Amino acid sequence: MSHSLEIEGQFKAALEDYLRKPDEAVLACAYELGRQCLANGLGVLDMAALQHRALMAALDGARTPEECIGKIKASETFLVEGLAPFEMIHRGVREANTALLRLNETLEEEVKRIAHLLHDEAGQLLAAVHIAIDDVARELPPAAREHMKKVKEFLDQIEVQLRGLSHELRPTVLDDLGVFPAIEFLIGGVAKRTGLSITLEGSEIGRFPTPIETALYRIIQEAVSNVSRHAQASRVSIQLQREAKAIRCSIRDDGIGFDVPSVLAKKGERGLGLIGIRERLNALNGTLQIDSSPGRGTELHISIPLEK
């Protein structure tokens, strides 16, 4: 509280100095006060309140309407300079989000390339190995052929696992049919592998720009993975809804829940997973709300704006 009063006193003194002598040196004080406010967690509305109180104090000494108008106009320049650090932070966040979006797109292209290598080239190589084993087996005695048959069964298992890994890395259905069928495919595989009961509610939501479809798929993939690893849940419910200006998604589980601030502050798997979700959303100007506490499960509320 005393610190806020100190900043307010500095703000009033600096504004009075500028109204008496409007030069660049005093404007530099306004800029530094803006940086100080940022460092102390104050926002734009706080700056506006400081400006208002300082201006009201300065207008008390005005003798004519013309003097009042002059002080008001001069105070606008002072406020703009004080808000400059906030503008710089805002631009920096926008540039960081743009860079993050491009990085995600680059990583997705690399993931797509690796997934296709696993599916196509590894599949072709395994097919060639099958043919070679068949050629060798024809020249072996019956007992040895049985051993080769077991080897082929192991190769079949490897092929199935590689195909599953390829689809989880980057399912072709996401590119071909869109995010809703891709999520259906995803939760089917997770449910089969983990025993979770996972439901997807909401009608077919159509196609979106690739960055939105990819981000939504990855967010749900990470959220369901978090549930299977940490939540000790038996059921997961996913709801998707397309609105005029946004797509909304909620992911709810009946697990043990957690203390949100402490988990986000940690650098463990779950904390990093939630941070990764938030970063993907930040790149698209989306939002994440986490509703959870120990003993009552978790619900994630996700919103991604749909820009024309």
VOMINU-259669 format. One record per residue (C-alpha): chain; residue number from 1; x, z, y; residue in one letter. Coordinates in nm, 4 decimals, padded with zeros to 6 digits. Example, Ala and Ser with C-alpha at 12.3 -4.5 7.8 and 13.67 -1.06 7.14 Angstrom:
% VOMINU-259669
<rec mol="A" seq="1" x="01.2300" z="00.7800" y="-00.4500" type="A"/>
<rec mol="A" seq="2" x="01.3670" z="00.7140" y="-00.1060" type="S"/>
//
This chain:
% VOMINU-259669
<rec mol="A" seq="1" x="00.0000" z="00.0000" y="00.0000" type="M"/>
<rec mol="A" seq="2" x="00.2816" z="00.0909" y="00.2411" type="S"/>
<rec mol="A" seq="3" x="00.4543" z="-00.2365" y="00.1583" type="H"/>
<rec mol="A" seq="4" x="00.1400" z="-00.4338" y="00.2495" type="S"/>
<rec mol="A" seq="5" x="00.1161" z="-00.2475" y="00.5807" type="L"/>
<rec mol="A" seq="6" x="00.4802" z="-00.3302" y="00.6467" type="E"/>
<rec mol="A" seq="7" x="00.4196" z="-00.7020" y="00.5877" type="I"/>
<rec mol="A" seq="8" x="00.1095" z="-00.6906" y="00.8067" type="E"/>
<rec mol="A" seq="9" x="00.3094" z="-00.5285" y="01.0868" type="G"/>
<rec mol="A" seq="10" x="00.5804" z="-00.7921" y="01.0557" type="Q"/>
<rec mol="A" seq="11" x="00.3181" z="-01.0677" y="01.0580" type="F"/>
<rec mol="A" seq="12" x="00.1535" z="-00.9357" y="01.3763" type="K"/>
<rec mol="A" seq="13" x="00.4887" z="-00.8955" y="01.5533" type="A"/>
<rec mol="A" seq="14" x="00.6028" z="-01.2459" y="01.4522" type="A"/>
<rec mol="A" seq="15" x="00.2757" z="-01.4047" y="01.5668" type="L"/>
<rec mol="A" seq="16" x="00.2905" z="-01.2246" y="01.9004" type="E"/>
<rec mol="A" seq="17" x="00.6500" z="-01.3445" y="01.9466" type="D"/>
<rec mol="A" seq="18" x="00.5448" z="-01.7018" y="01.8728" type="Y"/>
<rec mol="A" seq="19" x="00.2484" z="-01.6872" y="02.1103" type="L"/>
<rec mol="A" seq="20" x="00.4844" z="-01.5697" y="02.3844" type="R"/>
<rec mol="A" seq="21" x="00.7583" z="-01.8195" y="02.3018" type="K"/>
<rec mol="A" seq="22" x="00.6526" z="-02.0981" y="02.0592" type="P"/>
<rec mol="A" seq="23" x="00.9873" z="-02.2237" y="01.9315" type="D"/>
<rec mol="A" seq="24" x="01.1466" z="-02.3157" y="01.5963" type="E"/>
<rec mol="A" seq="25" x="01.3312" z="-01.9873" y="01.5575" type="A"/>
<rec mol="A" seq="26" x="01.0063" z="-01.7883" y="01.5491" type="V"/>
<rec mol="A" seq="27" x="00.8467" z="-02.0452" y="01.3193" type="L"/>
<rec mol="A" seq="28" x="01.1316" z="-01.9797" y="01.0777" type="A"/>
<rec mol="A" seq="29" x="01.0127" z="-01.6170" y="01.0717" type="C"/>
<rec mol="A" seq="30" x="00.6656" z="-01.7387" y="00.9686" type="A"/>
<rec mol="A" seq="31" x="00.8191" z="-01.9337" y="00.6817" type="Y"/>
<rec mol="A" seq="32" x="01.0174" z="-01.6304" y="00.5653" type="E"/>
<rec mol="A" seq="33" x="00.7060" z="-01.4136" y="00.5855" type="L"/>
<rec mol="A" seq="34" x="00.5293" z="-01.6670" y="00.3633" type="G"/>
<rec mol="A" seq="35" x="00.8100" z="-01.6420" y="00.1086" type="R"/>
<rec mol="A" seq="36" x="00.7924" z="-01.2638" y="00.1261" type="Q"/>
<rec mol="A" seq="37" x="00.4179" z="-01.2703" y="00.0617" type="C"/>
<rec mol="A" seq="38" x="00.4729" z="-01.4955" y="-00.2413" type="L"/>
<rec mol="A" seq="39" x="00.7388" z="-01.2610" y="-00.3777" type="A"/>
<rec mol="A" seq="40" x="00.4981" z="-00.9677" y="-00.3475" type="N"/>
<rec mol="A" seq="41" x="00.2170" z="-01.1448" y="-00.5306" type="G"/>
<rec mol="A" seq="42" x="00.0010" z="-01.2242" y="-00.2281" type="L"/>
<rec mol="A" seq="43" x="-00.2036" z="-01.5429" y="-00.2237" type="G"/>
<rec mol="A" seq="44" x="-00.3346" z="-01.7930" y="00.0279" type="V"/>
<rec mol="A" seq="45" x="-00.6450" z="-01.5828" y="00.0981" type="L"/>
<rec mol="A" seq="46" x="-00.4233" z="-01.2827" y="00.1698" type="D"/>
<rec mol="A" seq="47" x="-00.2260" z="-01.4954" y="00.4148" type="M"/>
<rec mol="A" seq="48" x="-00.5483" z="-01.6030" y="00.5843" type="A"/>
<rec mol="A" seq="49" x="-00.6559" z="-01.2379" y="00.6165" type="A"/>
<rec mol="A" seq="50" x="-00.3191" z="-01.1426" y="00.7678" type="L"/>
<rec mol="A" seq="51" x="-00.3492" z="-01.4317" y="01.0120" type="Q"/>
<rec mol="A" seq="52" x="-00.7022" z="-01.3299" y="01.1090" type="H"/>
<rec mol="A" seq="53" x="-00.6123" z="-00.9671" y="01.1778" type="R"/>
<rec mol="A" seq="54" x="-00.2963" z="-01.0580" y="01.3681" type="A"/>
<rec mol="A" seq="55" x="-00.4849" z="-01.3138" y="01.5794" type="L"/>
<rec mol="A" seq="56" x="-00.7647" z="-01.0688" y="01.6592" type="M"/>
<rec mol="A" seq="57" x="-00.5022" z="-00.8209" y="01.7810" type="A"/>
<rec mol="A" seq="58" x="-00.3354" z="-01.0918" y="01.9914" type="A"/>
<rec mol="A" seq="59" x="-00.6659" z="-01.2034" y="02.1470" type="L"/>
<rec mol="A" seq="60" x="-00.7374" z="-00.8511" y="02.2706" type="D"/>
<rec mol="A" seq="61" x="-00.4865" z="-00.9086" y="02.5498" type="G"/>
<rec mol="A" seq="62" x="-00.6206" z="-01.2497" y="02.6541" type="A"/>
<rec mol="A" seq="63" x="-00.7635" z="-01.2592" y="03.0054" type="R"/>
<rec mol="A" seq="64" x="-00.9412" z="-01.5963" y="03.0142" type="T"/>
<rec mol="A" seq="65" x="-01.1224" z="-01.8252" y="02.7680" type="P"/>
<rec mol="A" seq="66" x="-00.8512" z="-02.0845" y="02.8210" type="E"/>
<rec mol="A" seq="67" x="-00.5848" z="-01.8342" y="02.7164" type="E"/>
<rec mol="A" seq="68" x="-00.7855" z="-01.7483" y="02.4033" type="C"/>
<rec mol="A" seq="69" x="-00.8140" z="-02.1157" y="02.3082" type="I"/>
<rec mol="A" seq="70" x="-00.4417" z="-02.1676" y="02.3637" type="G"/>
<rec mol="A" seq="71" x="-00.3528" z="-01.8733" y="02.1418" type="K"/>
<rec mol="A" seq="72" x="-00.5871" z="-01.9901" y="01.8675" type="I"/>
<rec mol="A" seq="73" x="-00.4358" z="-02.3403" y="01.8682" type="K"/>
<rec mol="A" seq="74" x="-00.0809" z="-02.2052" y="01.8667" type="A"/>
<rec mol="A" seq="75" x="-00.1634" z="-01.9679" y="01.5814" type="S"/>
<rec mol="A" seq="76" x="-00.2661" z="-02.2659" y="01.3671" type="E"/>
<rec mol="A" seq="77" x="00.0905" z="-02.3978" y="01.3747" type="T"/>
<rec mol="A" seq="78" x="00.2209" z="-02.0502" y="01.2857" type="F"/>
<rec mol="A" seq="79" x="-00.0151" z="-02.0254" y="00.9858" type="L"/>
<rec mol="A" seq="80" x="00.0734" z="-02.3729" y="00.8587" type="V"/>
<rec mol="A" seq="81" x="00.4414" z="-02.2797" y="00.8634" type="E"/>
<rec mol="A" seq="82" x="00.3683" z="-01.9532" y="00.6822" type="G"/>
<rec mol="A" seq="83" x="00.1781" z="-02.1424" y="00.4138" type="L"/>
<rec mol="A" seq="84" x="00.4621" z="-02.3926" y="00.3589" type="A"/>
<rec mol="A" seq="85" x="00.6159" z="-02.1892" y="00.0701" type="P"/>
<rec mol="A" seq="86" x="00.2771" z="-02.1884" y="-00.1067" type="F"/>
<rec mol="A" seq="87" x="00.2581" z="-02.5664" y="-00.0686" type="E"/>
<rec mol="A" seq="88" x="00.6067" z="-02.6046" y="-00.2134" type="M"/>
<rec mol="A" seq="89" x="00.5129" z="-02.3904" y="-00.5138" type="I"/>
<rec mol="A" seq="90" x="00.1952" z="-02.5956" y="-00.5615" type="H"/>
<rec mol="A" seq="91" x="00.3895" z="-02.9217" y="-00.5562" type="R"/>
<rec mol="A" seq="92" x="00.6454" z="-02.7782" y="-00.7965" type="G"/>
<rec mol="A" seq="93" x="00.3724" z="-02.6800" y="-01.0423" type="V"/>
<rec mol="A" seq="94" x="00.2178" z="-03.0274" y="-01.0229" type="R"/>
<rec mol="A" seq="95" x="00.5552" z="-03.1921" y="-01.0832" type="E"/>
<rec mol="A" seq="96" x="00.6283" z="-02.9557" y="-01.3729" type="A"/>
<rec mol="A" seq="97" x="00.2884" z="-03.0329" y="-01.5286" type="N"/>
<rec mol="A" seq="98" x="00.3545" z="-03.4062" y="-01.4970" type="T"/>
<rec mol="A" seq="99" x="00.6963" z="-03.3662" y="-01.6597" type="A"/>
<rec mol="A" seq="100" x="00.5465" z="-03.1516" y="-01.9367" type="L"/>
<rec mol="A" seq="101" x="00.2772" z="-03.4105" y="-02.0045" type="L"/>
<rec mol="A" seq="102" x="00.5403" z="-03.6848" y="-02.0326" type="R"/>
<rec mol="A" seq="103" x="00.7503" z="-03.4660" y="-02.2618" type="L"/>
<rec mol="A" seq="104" x="00.4494" z="-03.4003" y="-02.4863" type="N"/>
<rec mol="A" seq="105" x="00.3757" z="-03.7734" y="-02.5011" type="E"/>
<rec mol="A" seq="106" x="00.7380" z="-03.8467" y="-02.5931" type="T"/>
<rec mol="A" seq="107" x="00.7351" z="-03.5803" y="-02.8653" type="L"/>
<rec mol="A" seq="108" x="00.4073" z="-03.7144" y="-03.0042" type="E"/>
<rec mol="A" seq="109" x="00.5549" z="-04.0639" y="-03.0270" type="E"/>
<rec mol="A" seq="110" x="00.8508" z="-03.9215" y="-03.2200" type="E"/>
<rec mol="A" seq="111" x="00.6167" z="-03.7244" y="-03.4474" type="V"/>
<rec mol="A" seq="112" x="00.4151" z="-04.0418" y="-03.5071" type="K"/>
<rec mol="A" seq="113" x="00.7334" z="-04.2300" y="-03.5994" type="R"/>
<rec mol="A" seq="114" x="00.8416" z="-03.9575" y="-03.8453" type="I"/>
<rec mol="A" seq="115" x="00.4927" z="-03.9405" y="-03.9976" type="A"/>
<rec mol="A" seq="116" x="00.4917" z="-04.3163" y="-04.0570" type="H"/>
<rec mol="A" seq="117" x="00.8392" z="-04.2978" y="-04.2107" type="L"/>
<rec mol="A" seq="118" x="00.7200" z="-04.0302" y="-04.4525" type="L"/>
<rec mol="A" seq="119" x="00.4040" z="-04.2195" y="-04.5390" type="H"/>
<rec mol="A" seq="120" x="00.5354" z="-04.5759" y="-04.5615" type="D"/>
<rec mol="A" seq="121" x="00.9092" z="-04.5799" y="-04.6309" type="E"/>
<rec mol="A" seq="122" x="00.9220" z="-04.2656" y="-04.8443" type="A"/>
<rec mol="A" seq="123" x="00.6159" z="-04.3903" y="-05.0318" type="G"/>
<rec mol="A" seq="124" x="00.7802" z="-04.7266" y="-05.0986" type="Q"/>
<rec mol="A" seq="125" x="01.0988" z="-04.5546" y="-05.2156" type="L"/>
<rec mol="A" seq="126" x="00.9042" z="-04.3358" y="-05.4573" type="L"/>
<rec mol="A" seq="127" x="00.7229" z="-04.6422" y="-05.5909" type="A"/>
<rec mol="A" seq="128" x="01.0616" z="-04.8062" y="-05.6566" type="A"/>
<rec mol="A" seq="129" x="01.1779" z="-04.4912" y="-05.8394" type="V"/>
<rec mol="A" seq="130" x="00.8638" z="-04.5050" y="-06.0575" type="H"/>
<rec mol="A" seq="131" x="00.9403" z="-04.8662" y="-06.1528" type="I"/>
<rec mol="A" seq="132" x="01.3032" z="-04.7814" y="-06.2305" type="A"/>
<rec mol="A" seq="133" x="01.1978" z="-04.4873" y="-06.4492" type="I"/>
<rec mol="A" seq="134" x="00.9532" z="-04.7104" y="-06.6392" type="D"/>
<rec mol="A" seq="135" x="01.2324" z="-04.9631" y="-06.7051" type="D"/>
<rec mol="A" seq="136" x="01.4662" z="-04.6901" y="-06.8319" type="V"/>
<rec mol="A" seq="137" x="01.1951" z="-04.5187" y="-07.0391" type="A"/>
<rec mol="A" seq="138" x="01.1240" z="-04.8372" y="-07.2395" type="R"/>
<rec mol="A" seq="139" x="01.4768" z="-04.8190" y="-07.3856" type="E"/>
<rec mol="A" seq="140" x="01.4667" z="-04.4465" y="-07.4678" type="L"/>
<rec mol="A" seq="141" x="01.3564" z="-04.2767" y="-07.7894" type="P"/>
<rec mol="A" seq="142" x="01.0091" z="-04.1153" y="-07.7930" type="P"/>
<rec mol="A" seq="143" x="01.1353" z="-03.7591" y="-07.7273" type="A"/>
<rec mol="A" seq="144" x="01.3303" z="-03.8719" y="-07.4203" type="A"/>
<rec mol="A" seq="145" x="01.0285" z="-04.0674" y="-07.2927" type="R"/>
<rec mol="A" seq="146" x="00.8297" z="-03.7419" y="-07.2848" type="E"/>
<rec mol="A" seq="147" x="01.0942" z="-03.5896" y="-07.0592" type="H"/>
<rec mol="A" seq="148" x="01.0781" z="-03.8929" y="-06.8306" type="M"/>
<rec mol="A" seq="149" x="00.7002" z="-03.8577" y="-06.8222" type="K"/>
<rec mol="A" seq="150" x="00.7417" z="-03.5055" y="-06.6821" type="K"/>
<rec mol="A" seq="151" x="00.9845" z="-03.6382" y="-06.4223" type="V"/>
<rec mol="A" seq="152" x="00.7201" z="-03.8897" y="-06.3135" type="K"/>
<rec mol="A" seq="153" x="00.4650" z="-03.6100" y="-06.2826" type="E"/>
<rec mol="A" seq="154" x="00.7018" z="-03.4248" y="-06.0486" type="F"/>
<rec mol="A" seq="155" x="00.7430" z="-03.7430" y="-05.8452" type="L"/>
<rec mol="A" seq="156" x="00.3648" z="-03.7741" y="-05.8212" type="D"/>
<rec mol="A" seq="157" x="00.3478" z="-03.4202" y="-05.6816" type="Q"/>
<rec mol="A" seq="158" x="00.6202" z="-03.5002" y="-05.4292" type="I"/>
<rec mol="A" seq="159" x="00.4307" z="-03.8120" y="-05.3203" type="E"/>
<rec mol="A" seq="160" x="00.1091" z="-03.6135" y="-05.2676" type="V"/>
<rec mol="A" seq="161" x="00.2930" z="-03.3484" y="-05.0653" type="Q"/>
<rec mol="A" seq="162" x="00.4705" z="-03.6090" y="-04.8517" type="L"/>
<rec mol="A" seq="163" x="00.1419" z="-03.7847" y="-04.7848" type="R"/>
<rec mol="A" seq="164" x="-00.0220" z="-03.4558" y="-04.6853" type="G"/>
<rec mol="A" seq="165" x="00.2692" z="-03.3678" y="-04.4584" type="L"/>
<rec mol="A" seq="166" x="00.2520" z="-03.7107" y="-04.2979" type="S"/>
<rec mol="A" seq="167" x="-00.1177" z="-03.6717" y="-04.2223" type="H"/>
<rec mol="A" seq="168" x="-00.0728" z="-03.3230" y="-04.0799" type="E"/>
<rec mol="A" seq="169" x="00.2142" z="-03.4360" y="-03.8581" type="L"/>
<rec mol="A" seq="170" x="00.0094" z="-03.7179" y="-03.7099" type="R"/>
<rec mol="A" seq="171" x="-00.3122" z="-03.8156" y="-03.8888" type="P"/>
<rec mol="A" seq="172" x="-00.3864" z="-04.1849" y="-03.8628" type="T"/>
<rec mol="A" seq="173" x="-00.7547" z="-04.0951" y="-03.8256" type="V"/>
<rec mol="A" seq="174" x="-00.6724" z="-03.9460" y="-03.4817" type="L"/>
<rec mol="A" seq="175" x="-00.5468" z="-04.2829" y="-03.3593" type="D"/>
<rec mol="A" seq="176" x="-00.8078" z="-04.4882" y="-03.5429" type="D"/>
<rec mol="A" seq="177" x="-01.1306" z="-04.2880" y="-03.5083" type="L"/>
<rec mol="A" seq="178" x="-01.0711" z="-04.0146" y="-03.2504" type="G"/>
<rec mol="A" seq="179" x="-01.0380" z="-03.6415" y="-03.2234" type="V"/>
<rec mol="A" seq="180" x="-01.3620" z="-03.5243" y="-03.3904" type="F"/>
<rec mol="A" seq="181" x="-01.2955" z="-03.6952" y="-03.7288" type="P"/>
<rec mol="A" seq="182" x="-00.9298" z="-03.5877" y="-03.7032" type="A"/>
<rec mol="A" seq="183" x="-01.0311" z="-03.2235" y="-03.6608" type="I"/>
<rec mol="A" seq="184" x="-01.2705" z="-03.2537" y="-03.9562" type="E"/>
<rec mol="A" seq="185" x="-00.9810" z="-03.3854" y="-04.1640" type="F"/>
<rec mol="A" seq="186" x="-00.7515" z="-03.1076" y="-04.0375" type="L"/>
<rec mol="A" seq="187" x="-00.9823" z="-02.8152" y="-04.1108" type="I"/>
<rec mol="A" seq="188" x="-01.0667" z="-02.9571" y="-04.4528" type="G"/>
<rec mol="A" seq="189" x="-00.6994" z="-02.9460" y="-04.5475" type="G"/>
<rec mol="A" seq="190" x="-00.6440" z="-02.5991" y="-04.3990" type="V"/>
<rec mol="A" seq="191" x="-00.9544" z="-02.4590" y="-04.5722" type="A"/>
<rec mol="A" seq="192" x="-00.8425" z="-02.5972" y="-04.9070" type="K"/>
<rec mol="A" seq="193" x="-00.4903" z="-02.4629" y="-04.8645" type="R"/>
<rec mol="A" seq="194" x="-00.5724" z="-02.1164" y="-04.7262" type="T"/>
<rec mol="A" seq="195" x="-00.9207" z="-02.0339" y="-04.8559" type="G"/>
<rec mol="A" seq="196" x="-01.0581" z="-01.9897" y="-04.5036" type="L"/>
<rec mol="A" seq="197" x="-01.4187" z="-02.0870" y="-04.4395" type="S"/>
<rec mol="A" seq="198" x="-01.3962" z="-02.3161" y="-04.1347" type="I"/>
<rec mol="A" seq="199" x="-01.6956" z="-02.4762" y="-03.9678" type="T"/>
<rec mol="A" seq="200" x="-01.6985" z="-02.7403" y="-03.6951" type="L"/>
<rec mol="A" seq="201" x="-02.0087" z="-02.7553" y="-03.4768" type="E"/>
<rec mol="A" seq="202" x="-02.1035" z="-03.0125" y="-03.2169" type="G"/>
<rec mol="A" seq="203" x="-02.2067" z="-03.3744" y="-03.2286" type="S"/>
<rec mol="A" seq="204" x="-01.9653" z="-03.6657" y="-03.2267" type="E"/>
<rec mol="A" seq="205" x="-01.8018" z="-03.6497" y="-02.8826" type="I"/>
<rec mol="A" seq="206" x="-01.6614" z="-04.0022" y="-02.8611" type="G"/>
<rec mol="A" seq="207" x="-01.3164" z="-04.1159" y="-02.7536" type="R"/>
<rec mol="A" seq="208" x="-01.0928" z="-03.9788" y="-02.4795" type="F"/>
<rec mol="A" seq="209" x="-00.7598" z="-04.0803" y="-02.3279" type="P"/>
<rec mol="A" seq="210" x="-00.4793" z="-04.0354" y="-02.5809" type="T"/>
<rec mol="A" seq="211" x="-00.3188" z="-03.7333" y="-02.4037" type="P"/>
<rec mol="A" seq="212" x="-00.6487" z="-03.5419" y="-02.4161" type="I"/>
<rec mol="A" seq="213" x="-00.7188" z="-03.6270" y="-02.7803" type="E"/>
<rec mol="A" seq="214" x="-00.3659" z="-03.5342" y="-02.8831" type="T"/>
<rec mol="A" seq="215" x="-00.3652" z="-03.2076" y="-02.6861" type="A"/>
<rec mol="A" seq="216" x="-00.7047" z="-03.1001" y="-02.8221" type="L"/>
<rec mol="A" seq="217" x="-00.6003" z="-03.1775" y="-03.1803" type="Y"/>
<rec mol="A" seq="218" x="-00.2701" z="-02.9886" y="-03.1434" type="R"/>
<rec mol="A" seq="219" x="-00.4400" z="-02.6898" y="-02.9767" type="I"/>
<rec mol="A" seq="220" x="-00.6935" z="-02.6543" y="-03.2585" type="I"/>
<rec mol="A" seq="221" x="-00.4182" z="-02.7078" y="-03.5156" type="Q"/>
<rec mol="A" seq="222" x="-00.2105" z="-02.4277" y="-03.3595" type="E"/>
<rec mol="A" seq="223" x="-00.5109" z="-02.1965" y="-03.3204" type="A"/>
<rec mol="A" seq="224" x="-00.6211" z="-02.2364" y="-03.6837" type="V"/>
<rec mol="A" seq="225" x="-00.2611" z="-02.1926" y="-03.7979" type="S"/>
<rec mol="A" seq="226" x="-00.2415" z="-01.8673" y="-03.5988" type="N"/>
<rec mol="A" seq="227" x="-00.5608" z="-01.7442" y="-03.7647" type="V"/>
<rec mol="A" seq="228" x="-00.4348" z="-01.8223" y="-04.1158" type="S"/>
<rec mol="A" seq="229" x="-00.0990" z="-01.6510" y="-04.0532" type="R"/>
<rec mol="A" seq="230" x="-00.1959" z="-01.3455" y="-03.8527" type="H"/>
<rec mol="A" seq="231" x="-00.5684" z="-01.2741" y="-03.8222" type="A"/>
<rec mol="A" seq="232" x="-00.6555" z="-01.1695" y="-04.1809" type="Q"/>
<rec mol="A" seq="233" x="-00.9834" z="-01.3529" y="-04.1244" type="A"/>
<rec mol="A" seq="234" x="-01.2264" z="-01.5044" y="-04.3725" type="S"/>
<rec mol="A" seq="235" x="-01.4250" z="-01.7294" y="-04.1365" type="R"/>
<rec mol="A" seq="236" x="-01.3429" z="-01.9536" y="-03.8414" type="V"/>
<rec mol="A" seq="237" x="-01.5989" z="-02.1294" y="-03.6231" type="S"/>
<rec mol="A" seq="238" x="-01.5025" z="-02.4198" y="-03.3960" type="I"/>
<rec mol="A" seq="239" x="-01.7427" z="-02.5577" y="-03.1372" type="Q"/>
<rec mol="A" seq="240" x="-01.6851" z="-02.8766" y="-02.9395" type="L"/>
<rec mol="A" seq="241" x="-01.8988" z="-02.9831" y="-02.6462" type="Q"/>
<rec mol="A" seq="242" x="-01.8614" z="-03.2781" y="-02.4132" type="R"/>
<rec mol="A" seq="243" x="-01.9955" z="-03.2332" y="-02.0612" type="E"/>
<rec mol="A" seq="244" x="-02.0070" z="-03.4666" y="-01.7645" type="A"/>
<rec mol="A" seq="245" x="-01.6756" z="-03.3487" y="-01.6203" type="K"/>
<rec mol="A" seq="246" x="-01.5063" z="-03.1571" y="-01.9004" type="A"/>
<rec mol="A" seq="247" x="-01.4700" z="-03.1076" y="-02.2715" type="I"/>
<rec mol="A" seq="248" x="-01.5129" z="-02.7490" y="-02.3868" type="R"/>
<rec mol="A" seq="249" x="-01.4013" z="-02.5929" y="-02.7121" type="C"/>
<rec mol="A" seq="250" x="-01.4326" z="-02.2432" y="-02.8561" type="S"/>
<rec mol="A" seq="251" x="-01.2493" z="-02.1154" y="-03.1649" type="I"/>
<rec mol="A" seq="252" x="-01.3759" z="-01.7868" y="-03.3073" type="R"/>
<rec mol="A" seq="253" x="-01.2539" z="-01.5869" y="-03.6076" type="D"/>
<rec mol="A" seq="254" x="-01.3673" z="-01.2636" y="-03.7740" type="D"/>
<rec mol="A" seq="255" x="-01.0156" z="-01.1255" y="-03.8128" type="G"/>
<rec mol="A" seq="256" x="-00.8420" z="-00.8083" y="-03.7005" type="I"/>
<rec mol="A" seq="257" x="-00.8009" z="-00.9154" y="-03.3367" type="G"/>
<rec mol="A" seq="258" x="-00.5149" z="-00.8119" y="-03.1103" type="F"/>
<rec mol="A" seq="259" x="-00.4222" z="-00.6734" y="-02.7709" type="D"/>
<rec mol="A" seq="260" x="-00.3937" z="-00.9856" y="-02.5561" type="V"/>
<rec mol="A" seq="261" x="-00.1453" z="-00.8722" y="-02.2852" type="P"/>
<rec mol="A" seq="262" x="00.1016" z="-00.7228" y="-02.5338" type="S"/>
<rec mol="A" seq="263" x="00.0965" z="-01.0296" y="-02.7612" type="V"/>
<rec mol="A" seq="264" x="00.1453" z="-01.2713" y="-02.4722" type="L"/>
<rec mol="A" seq="265" x="00.4375" z="-01.0619" y="-02.3494" type="A"/>
<rec mol="A" seq="266" x="00.6127" z="-01.0830" y="-02.6870" type="K"/>
<rec mol="A" seq="267" x="00.8226" z="-01.3712" y="-02.8154" type="K"/>
<rec mol="A" seq="268" x="00.6931" z="-01.3636" y="-03.1705" type="G"/>
<rec mol="A" seq="269" x="00.5190" z="-01.6489" y="-03.3511" type="E"/>
<rec mol="A" seq="270" x="00.1695" z="-01.5663" y="-03.2324" type="R"/>
<rec mol="A" seq="271" x="00.2761" z="-01.5139" y="-02.8724" type="G"/>
<rec mol="A" seq="272" x="00.4659" z="-01.8416" y="-02.8686" type="L"/>
<rec mol="A" seq="273" x="00.1700" z="-02.0214" y="-03.0279" type="G"/>
<rec mol="A" seq="274" x="-00.0663" z="-01.9053" y="-02.7535" type="L"/>
<rec mol="A" seq="275" x="00.1908" z="-01.9893" y="-02.4866" type="I"/>
<rec mol="A" seq="276" x="00.2256" z="-02.3377" y="-02.6368" type="G"/>
<rec mol="A" seq="277" x="-00.1522" z="-02.3829" y="-02.6213" type="I"/>
<rec mol="A" seq="278" x="-00.1549" z="-02.2742" y="-02.2577" type="R"/>
<rec mol="A" seq="279" x="00.1301" z="-02.5107" y="-02.1684" type="E"/>
<rec mol="A" seq="280" x="-00.0480" z="-02.8079" y="-02.3256" type="R"/>
<rec mol="A" seq="281" x="-00.3578" z="-02.7198" y="-02.1238" type="L"/>
<rec mol="A" seq="282" x="-00.1593" z="-02.6727" y="-01.8019" type="N"/>
<rec mol="A" seq="283" x="-00.0271" z="-03.0268" y="-01.8340" type="A"/>
<rec mol="A" seq="284" x="-00.3887" z="-03.1512" y="-01.8277" type="L"/>
<rec mol="A" seq="285" x="-00.5163" z="-02.9012" y="-01.5674" type="N"/>
<rec mol="A" seq="286" x="-00.7068" z="-02.7299" y="-01.8470" type="G"/>
<rec mol="A" seq="287" x="-00.7797" z="-02.3595" y="-01.8881" type="T"/>
<rec mol="A" seq="288" x="-00.7575" z="-02.1046" y="-02.1688" type="L"/>
<rec mol="A" seq="289" x="-00.9443" z="-01.7745" y="-02.1904" type="Q"/>
<rec mol="A" seq="290" x="-00.8666" z="-01.5334" y="-02.4743" type="I"/>
<rec mol="A" seq="291" x="-01.1292" z="-01.2794" y="-02.5768" type="D"/>
<rec mol="A" seq="292" x="-00.9912" z="-01.0335" y="-02.8292" type="S"/>
<rec mol="A" seq="293" x="-00.9179" z="-00.6682" y="-02.8988" type="S"/>
<rec mol="A" seq="294" x="-00.8020" z="-00.4830" y="-03.2110" type="P"/>
<rec mol="A" seq="295" x="-01.0706" z="-00.4705" y="-03.4780" type="G"/>
<rec mol="A" seq="296" x="-01.3197" z="-00.7271" y="-03.3458" type="R"/>
<rec mol="A" seq="297" x="-01.1760" z="-01.0738" y="-03.4015" type="G"/>
<rec mol="A" seq="298" x="-01.0664" z="-01.3339" y="-03.1500" type="T"/>
<rec mol="A" seq="299" x="-01.2299" z="-01.6138" y="-02.9531" type="E"/>
<rec mol="A" seq="300" x="-01.0459" z="-01.8804" y="-02.7549" type="L"/>
<rec mol="A" seq="301" x="-01.2340" z="-02.0630" y="-02.4788" type="H"/>
<rec mol="A" seq="302" x="-01.0756" z="-02.3956" y="-02.3844" type="I"/>
<rec mol="A" seq="303" x="-01.1728" z="-02.6352" y="-02.1087" type="S"/>
<rec mol="A" seq="304" x="-01.0111" z="-02.9733" y="-02.0320" type="I"/>
<rec mol="A" seq="305" x="-01.1300" z="-03.1712" y="-01.7293" type="P"/>
<rec mol="A" seq="306" x="-01.2278" z="-03.5332" y="-01.7816" type="L"/>
<rec mol="A" seq="307" x="-01.0914" z="-03.7334" y="-01.4914" type="E"/>
<rec mol="A" seq="308" x="-01.2071" z="-04.0870" y="-01.4359" type="K"/>
//
